[in-house]
Amino acid sequence: MTPPSSTLRAADQIAYLDQAAASDPGRQYKQQLLAALNLRPGHVVLDVGCGPGTDLPALATAVGDRGAVIGIDHDPAMLEQAQQRTAAHAHVTVRAGDAHALPLDDASIDRARTDRVLQHLADPRQALAELRRVVRPGGLVALAEPDWDTLAIDATDTATSRAYTRYVASKVVRNAAIGRQLGRLLNDVGFEVASIEATVAMFHDYQAADAILRMPAVAQRAWQSGALDENAARTWLTSLTNGPFLAAFTFFTAIGRVPATNS
């Protein structure tokens, strides 16, 4: 998952991404996404928005020394970390680039993936059109995105819970409902939609949830903007740490295929 916060420093953001990847929901969907790509030795695979390179070693192992892995990100701090983490993999290349205008030739990639990237982009459809351009006929793309518009947090004060989740969906995440839109967007740019899966990321432990959701930091932003009453929000946050806890949201994965013959 990606934190509903855009104010983390680079080091904190990298630590967050590592923590999210190591969480139970993170490990589960990443394994599913990797399996869905159906990687084979010799494939050229692209990771758009590769971040600190969390998934590049697994991709490199799957395609072997005869294959190639390309990680693209726009953030210099992420690229530096990704380069360090993949230094032992000679067939991994990390490059600066924009998801809206990939620095790659047409039909040059066998497999591609984005993982919690489209939710942040100015134009997700354009990014998918770029993937359609660079992936070869018969190639696959795998997409994974949360749907923050489905976020639910149980509390006695349901009004504050609702106000908080509405704030996340309307003000914090640029494309909060992108998860449910993946199939339509793939279809719009010319992919065949091979599958769409939805799972619920559920948390019964406050600390585990807060590692992903960053609830105090987001709530503070909300009351500073006037979206939440500060006293009510502080009481709400305290209540979440006492007694049973439950928070959940829906997470979508989608697989698209480039038609075997272009028309």
Salt bridges, closest charged atoms under 4 A:
ASP12 OD2 - ARG9 NH2 3.27
ASP18 OD2 - ARG85 NH2 2.68
ASP24 OD1 - ARG27 NH2 2.28
ASP47 OD2 - ARG113 NH1 3.10
ASP55 OD2 - LYS30 NZ 2.72
ASP55 OD2 - ARG113 NH1 3.32
ASP65 OD1 - HIS91 ND1 3.94
ASP73 OD1 - HIS74 ND1 3.70
ASP98 OD1 - HIS100 ND1 2.85
ASP106 OD1 - ARG133 NH1 2.68
ASP110 OD1 - ARG136 NH1 2.81
ASP115 OD2 - LYS30 NZ 2.66
ASP115 OD2 - ARG113 NH2 3.15
ASP115 OD1 - ARG116 NE 2.78
GLU130 OE1 - ARG133 NH2 2.88
ASP147 OD2 - ARG180 NE 2.63
ASP149 OD1 - ARG166 NH1 2.76
ASP149 OD2 - ARG180 NH2 3.19
GLU230 OE2 - ARG234 NE 3.03
